[in-house]
C-alpha cells in the first residue's frame, strides 16, 4: 500500500511533503522533540531524489522542475503553517482586521515557502543518493535560511538551529562560530541519516555514523565543560547589580481610559515591590500603558515618585513623540523616580503590518492601518545605540528584535547586559510566546552576557551568559523575579565570515566528491 501511495503524484507532491513539513513544529519550543528532524530532513532529501527518478516515468506528464518546485512549496507550506499560524491571532483584536485572517493564514506561509521551494528547484534535479549531494543539499538549505533572515525586512524565525534550544550544551559552540555557521552544522547533522539509503558498504555507513555521533558527543562534552567552568567564573565576578523583572499579566485591550491606566500602574508597582533603600533596576514589559505615549503618562509622575526612590531606575516600553515629524517611535526608556527619561532607544526592526504599514499611502485608501493602536506607522530607529546607566551598558531589544542575530553582532563591545521587553499578549494561547522566548537563549549565548526578558503574557526570565534559565515567570503568570546580575562584557563573533568560509568549504568538497562520483 505504501509503495502505491509513493507512486501517486498528488500524494508525493502535495500531501506527504505537507505532512512532514507540518511535523517539524514538534522539534521547536514548546515541544523540543529535536530528534524528529533526523527523520524529516533525510525523508525530504530522499523524496527529492525519488521525484527526479519518477518524473522520467509515472510523473512525466509534468516537467521535473515543476514537480520539484511543487514538492518544496508543499513542504514549506506545512513547515510555516504549523510553525507560525499563531501570527493571525494578532488580527483578532480589531474587527477591521479579522477579514485579513485568511490572508495571514495562507499567503504568509505560502510566500515564505518560496525559501524552500526555490532551493529545491535549483538543486533537486542534480541530487543523488551520495555524499556530494548531501553536502550541496545541507549547504543550500542553510544558505536559504540566511537569505530569509536578510531579504526585505528579514524573518529569521524557526531556523533549524532553534530546534536545539533544549540542549544548551550543544549550543555553546555558537559563541565561537556565529549563529549561521552553527545553523549550517545543525542542518548537516540532521541530514546525515540519509546515508542509510546510499549504495555504499555497511562498513562505510557505520563508519560515517560513528564519527557523526562522536562529533555530536564532542560538542556536548565541550558544552558541559563550558557550563561548569562558567559556574566557577560567575562566582568570581564582583560587578553585580540587583535587577527585578516584572510580568503583570495584563489583558491586551485597546482604548483604555486614564483610570484604567492608573489602576494598571498601581498593580505593576505592587508587583515590583520597590524597596527604597535598595539600588534596583526594574524591568517592565512592553505595552504596560497600552498605546499611551510617554508625554501622556507624565500625569502619573506623583504616583511613581511616591513609590520609587533615587536608588531606582525603571526600564519600560512606550510610544515617544518625535517633535520634528509629529510621528511616534516605539521606544525603550529608562526612567528615574521623577518619571524623567535618563536614556532611551528607538526600535529599529519594526514588525510589518504590526508596527508599520508597507505602501502606507496606498493601503490607507482602503481603510487599512498598522495593527497596533494609533493610525500612523511608527518611525524606525536608525541608531545602533546602547542604553548606559550607572554600571550598566545595555543592548536593548524590543519584542521581536530578539530574533535578529545581526543586532547582536553590531552591538557595542562594552555591552554587559541584554534587555528584551515584549508584549506577547498578541499571540494569545498559541505556541508563539514559547517560540519567541526560545530565541533569547541563543542571543545570550551569542553575546556571552546575561539576558533579561520581561514579557506581558509571555515568558519572563533571567538567562545567564551561557543560556541557562536562572529564574522565570511562565506565560500568564504575574509577579516578579530578581537577581544580583553579574555584568559581563560581551564576547562574540562580529560577522558571518565563518559561515561563508564553511559554505565555500562545502562547495570545494562538493566539487571534489562529484568529480570522484561519490
N, C-alpha and C positions, 0 to 999 in steps of 0.2 A: 504493500500500500504506500509506504514512504517513497519507494522508488517511482511509483506512478505519479505521486504529488510533485516530485522533483522534475518530472518531465512535462508538467503543465506550466506553460509560460506565465499565465496570470498569477499562479501561486508563487513561482520562483522570483518574479519581478516585482510583485506588489505585496502579497500577504506575508510571506516569510520574512523578507527584509524589514517590513514594518513591525512585525512581532519581535524580532531580535533587537531591532533598534529601540523599541519601547522598553524592553527588559533591562537596557543599560542603566535606567534610572535607579535600579536596585543597587548599583555599585557606588552611588553617591549618598551623601547625607540625606535623610537620617538613617538609611538602611545599612550603608557601609559594607555591602557584600562585594568587596573588591574582586574576589575570586571569579565572579561571573564574567569579567572581561577577558579572562584567559580562555573562555569558551566562545564568547560572542565575536571577538575580533578575528580569531582564526576562522570561525564559520563565515564571517563576512568575506575574508580573503578567499576561502575555498569556493564559495558560490560565485565569486567574480570569475575564477578560472573555469568553473562549471558552465557559466553562461557563455564564455568565449568558445567553448567546445560545442555547446548545443546550438549556438547561433549559426553554426555551419550545417546543422541538420534540422531538428524539430522547431527551432526558433527562427529559422532562416527567413520567414515572412517579413520580419523586421530586421533592419541592419544591426550589426553588433553594437555600434556606438550608441544607438537609441536604447538598446537593451541595457547597456551598462549605465547610461545616464538615468534611466527609469529605476533601475535597481538601487543606485546610490541615492537617488531622490527619495525613494520609499524608506530606505534605512534611515536617512537623515530626518525625514518627517516623523518617523516613530521616535527617534532619539530626542528631537526637540519638543515634540508634542507632549511626551511623557515627562520630559525634564523641565520645561518652562511654561507649561499651560497655566501655572499659577499667576502668570502676568496679568491675565484678564480679570483677576479678582479686583484689581485696582480700578477697573471700569464700572464696578457695581456701586460706587459711592455717589455717582451723579447720574440722574436719569438720562441726561443728554448723551452719555457715553455708552449706555447699555446696547445701543444699536451697533456699536463697534466690536462687541464681544466676538461675533463670528469671524470678523476680520482679524482680530488679535489671536484667536484660537487656531485659525487656518493659515492666514497669509504670513504671519511672522515665522512660524516653524517652517513653512514652505520656502520662504526666502533664505533662511539660514541653512536649509537643506542643500542649497547650492554649494556650500563649502565642503560637502561630502560628495555630491553628485558630480561636480566638475572634475575633482581629482580622480574619481572612479572612472570617468570617461577618458581622461588623459592617459592613465597608466594601465587601465583594465585589460586592454587588448594585448598588452605585452607581458602580462603576469603569467607565470608558470609555477608549478609546484617545485620550486628550487630556492636556493639561498639568495641568489641575486634579486629575485622577485620579492623576497621577504624584506630585504634591505630597502629597495625602492618604495615598497608599499608603506612601511613604517615611517620612512623619511618624508614621504609625500603627505601622509596623514598628519604628521606633526607640523609640517610647514603650512598646511591648510589651517590648522589651529592658530598658528602665528598670524596668518593673514586675517583671520576672523577677529583677532584681538586688535588689529591695527587699522583695517579699512573702514572708511566712513567714520562714525564715532567710535567704532570698536565695540565688540561684545564678547570678551573672553570669559564666558560663563560655562561652567562644567567642562573645562578641558579635561582630557583623560587623566591627567595627573591628580586632579581633585578627588578622584575615586580612591586615593591612598590616604585621605585625611585621617583615617582611623589607625594608621600605622606610622606614628611620627618618627619612630626610629629610622625607617626607610627615607623619610622626607628630609633628614638632616643634611644630606648631600646637597640639597637645594641651595643652601647659603654659599656653597663653594663654586657651583657651576651655573646658577641662574635658573629661573623658572622654566623657560622654553627648552633649554638643554635637558632639564630634568623631565619635562614632558616627552621629549623625544625618546629618552631612555625607557620611560614607562610604557610608551606605545610599542616600542620594540620588544620589551619583555612580554607584554600582553599578546603579541603576535606569534611568539616563538612556538607555542604548541602546534602550529600548523605543520611543523616538521614531521609529525606523525603520518601525514599524508604524502610526504616526499618519497620518491622512489630511490631511496638510499638504504644502505645496510642498517640493520638494527643496532649494530655497534656504533655507527655514526650518530644515530638518533639518541642513544643512551649517553654517548659522549657529550653531545651538544646540550642535552637537558641537564646533565650532571653539572657542567660548567655554568649553565644559566642559574640553576639552583644555588650553586656555590657563590655566584656573583650577588644574588639577592641576599643570601645569608651574610655575605661580607658587608653589604650595605647595612643590614640590620645590626650586626655586631659593632660596626663603626658608629652607628647612630646611638646604640645603647651606651657605648663608651663615652660618646659626646654628652649625652644627657647626664650620666653620672658625674663626669668631670665638671659639667656646668653647675650641678648642685653644690659642689665644693667651692666653685668660683663665686657663686652668689653670696655665700656666707662671708666672703672677704670684702664685698662691696660696701663702702661706708656711705656713699652718697645716696641716701634714701629719702623719699618723701611720701607722706600719707595721702592716699587718693581714695575717695569714695565714689563708687559707681552706683547711680540710681536708676531704677526702672519703675516707672509709675503705673504702667499698665492702663493708660488712658484709652478710652474708646476713640476711634478715629471718626471725627464728626466735623462737618462744615458749619460755618456761620455761628460760632459761639459768641455769646454776648459778654459784656465786661464782667458781670457777676460770675458767670461760668468759668471764665479765665481766672478770676480771683480765687475761686474755690479750687481750681486745679493747682494754682500756685501754692496755696496753703497745704494742699495734700503732698506735693512734691517736697516742700520744705519739711513737712513732718517725716517723710521717708528719708530725708537727708540727715536728720538727727544731728544738726550742727552743734559742735562744742566750741564755744567762743574762745577758749584758751588754746585749742589745738590748731596748729597750722595745717590747713587741709585744702586740697584741690577737689572740688565736687564736679563730677561729670554727669550732666543731664542729657537725655536723648534729644534727637531732632523731633520737632513737632509738638513740643510742650505747649506752645502758645497758638497752635492751630491756625496758621495763616496771619497772625498779628505780626506787624513789623516791630523792629527794635524801638522806634520812636513812640509807638502806641503802647508799649509795655512800661514806659517810664512812669506811668501813673501808679505803678506798684512799688516805687522806689522805697517808700517808708516801710513797707512790709518786708522787703529784703534787708533793709538797714537794721530793722528790729531783730531779725532772726540771725544775721551773719555779722561777723566782726572783721577787723582789719587783717586778721590772720587767714582769711578765707578768699579763695577765688572760685568762680563758677564758670565752667565751660558749658555752653548750650548752643542750640541751633535756632536761628531766627532770620526772617527776611530783613534786609538792610537797604535803605533807600540810597540810590546814587543821585546826588544832587544835580549832577551835570545832565543826565539823560532823563531823570524822572522815573527810571525803571528800578527794579529791585534785584539784589544779589541774594542767593541762598548762602547764608554765612554761618560760620562757626565763630563764636565770640567768647572771649574771656572777660568776665565782668567782676568788678570788686563789690564790696558790700554797699556801695553807693549806686549800684547799677550802672556804673560808668565803664565804657569799653577800655580795657587795658591793651588788648591786642585782638586782631580778628583775621579771618581767612575767608576768601570767597571761592565757592565751589567751582572747579574747573571742568569736571566731567559731568555735564548735565544729562539727565535722562530724556531721550527723545520722546515727545508727546507728554511725558510726565512733568518735565520742568521747562521744556521749550517746544514750540510747535514748528516743525520743519515747514518751509514755504508758508510762513505765518500769514503774510498779507493776502495770499490767495485763499487759504483754508478758512480764514476769518469770515470770508464772504458766505461760507456755508454754516456759520454759527459754531465752528469748532474753536477750541482753545486748549491750553495745556490742562492736564488732569488735576494738578494741584490747585488750591484756592487762588483766586485772583485771575484776571483775564489775560494779561500780557505775559510773555515768556520772561524767564529770569535772564539776567545778564550773565555772561560767562566770565568767571575769574581768569585772569591772564598771568598772574604772578605765581612762580614756584616758591611759595612763602611758608616758612615755619612760624609757629607761634612761640614766642620767647617770653617767659615769665619766671622770675625767681631763678632756680637752677634748672628749670625745665626748658628743653629745646624740642618742641613737639611737632611731629609731622601730622597735620590734620587731614583726615579723610572723612568726607561726608557721605553717608549712605553707600551707594553702590560704587563709589570711588575705590572701595576696598578691593575690587576685583582687578584693578589695573596695576600690573607689576611695574609699568614704566614710571608711575608716581613714586614708587619705592626707589627705583634706580636714580631718578632725578633729585631725590631729597638731599638735604644738606648732610654733610659728613658729621656735623655736630649733633645730629638728631639723637636724642636719648630716650624718646618715648613716642609711640604712635597712639593717637586717639581717633577712634571711629565712632561717630554718632549716627543713629539711624531711626527711621520711623518704619518699622516692619508691619504696622497695622494694615498697610496697603495689601499685604499678602494673605490676610485672614488666617484660616486654619489649614492652609496648604503646606506643602513641603518647602515653600520659598524661604521662610526665615531660617530653616536649618541649613539649606544650601548657602544662603547669604553668610551665615555665621562661619561656615567651614573655611571660607576664603581668608578669614582673619588669621587662622592658624598658619597659613602659608606666608602671609605678609610679615608675621612676627619672626618666623624662621629666616625668611629672606633678608630682613634688615638686622637680625640678631639683636633686637630690642624688645622690651616689654610692650604689649599692646593692650590698651584699654578700650572696651566696647560697651557703649550704653545704647540699648535699643528699646524703644517702646513696643510692647507686644512681640518682641523678638528675644533672642538670647543675648543677655548682657554678661560680660565676662572680663576677668583679668587673666591674660595669657602671657606666659614668660617668654624669654628670648629664644627658646627652643621649641615653642609651640605647645607646651604643657598648659592645660587649663587649670589654673590655680584655684580660682573661685568662679562660680557662675550663678546667674539667675535664669531659670528656664523661661521659655516663652509664656506669656500670660501670668507671670509671677511678679508681684510688686514688692519693692523693698530696696535694700542697699547691700553692697558688699564693699569691703575696704581692705587695704593692704598698704604697708610701707613698701613702696616700689623702688627697687634698685634702678638707678638711672644709668643705663649702659649705652655708650656711644655706638652708633651703627657700624656694622662691618658687612659689606655687601658687594655683589657683582654690579658694576655700574652700567653695563651694556649687554648686548646679546651676542658678543663676539664668540663666546664658547659655543653657543647654539649654532651659529653659522659655520664655525670650524668643524663641528660634528657633522653638519649637513654636507659639507664639501667632502669630508672623510667618507661619509656614506656613499656619495657619488663615485668616488675613486674605487671603493670596494665593489660597488655595483658593476662598474665597467670591467674591473678585473675578473670578477666571478662570471659575468656574462660572456666575456671572451673565452673563458675556460668552460663555458656551458654548464656552470654549477648552480 
